[in-house]
Every structure is written in C-alpha cells, then in structure tokens.
Amino acid sequence: MDKETCLQAWFECVACFLGLNIGESEVSVELSCGAEHIVLSFPKDGPESEVLQTRLSSFRPGTRVGLLRTDRAFYVRSIETARDDTH
C-alpha cells in the first residue's frame, strides 16, 4: 500500500527511488523505505517539481536517494552506501 505524504521544512527522506510520475497538475516521486512505499507529490509548476525532474531523470530505479527540503530550497541527491553495507 502506498502512503502519500509531504516533506516539511528541514526534513530529509532517504529511501530507494522507484519512479517519477508526471501528471497534468503534479509531479510525484515513488520511494520505498523498507516494506513501506511512499509517494511525495508536488505541484507541477512548483520549484520542487523542476528539481525532481532534472535530478531524478539521471537516476535508475533502485538508487538510494535523499530528498531534503529546507525553508528556502529543495534538494535531491544520490546516496551511496559503504562497501560493507554500513551507512
């Protein structure tokens, strides 16, 4: 079951990227965090949607990503795990 949620200022979501869906009015990113599926949606004309489309277009499904919202900006980054599977 998918859980739709929002990302508050100064919170980061670290999860496995599953896909990006671009609709008429919003852009949604699907993430997997353990057994839980998370959907984060943003207005299509908002700055977050532009960042998502630009950054996630180069990521393959299965990539660990971090999405961070501050009070002024929105960031997406790839997260590589250590070789011994520690974080």
N, C-alpha and C positions, 0 to 999 in steps of 0.2 A: 504494500500500500504506500502511495506517495504522500508525503507530508509537505504541504505548501507553507512556506514561512517567509519572513522578511529578515533582513540583516540590519540591525540597529547600528548607530554610530559607535565606533571604536570596538566593534566585534569582528572577529575573523572566523570564517568557516573553512575548515580543512577537510577535504573529502576527495573521493575518486570521481573524476569527471566522466559522466555518461553520455551527455549530449546537449546540444543547444537547439532550441526551437524558436523560430522567428515567426510570430503571428502578425495579424493586422494591427493590433494595438499594443502588444507587449512582446518582450523577449524573455524566454525562460531558460534557465540552466538546470539540468538534471544532474544530481550528485548522489553518490552512495557513501554512506558512513556506517560501516558495519552492515547490519541487516536492514538498516533504515534507508529509504530513498527520500531525498529532499528535493524540492523544486523551489527555486528562487526566481521570482518574476519581477520585471521592471518595465515601466512604460517605454514603448518603442522609441519615442523621441527624447528620452532622458539620457544624461551622460553615462549612466551605468550600462545601458544597452550598447552604446557605442564602444565602450571599453570591452564588454563581453564579446561582441562580435569581432573586434580587432584582435584581441589576445587569444581567445579560445579557438579561432579558426586554425591556428597552428598546432593545437594540442590534439592528440589522438585520444579516443575514448580509453579509459583505464588510467590516464595520467592523474597523479595526485596533484591537486590544486589548492591554493589558498585564496580566498576572496575576502578582502578587507575593506570595510567602509570606515572612513574617518568622518569628521564633521565637515570636511571640505572636499574630499575626493573618494574615488573608488578604485581599488587595485586588484589585479588578478596576477598570480604568479604560479609557476610550476614548482613543485616541491619534490626534490629527490631524496630518497631515503638512504641512510648509511648502508654500506656494503654488508654489515652484519645484522641488518633489519632493525636496528635501533633508531630512534628518532631524536 
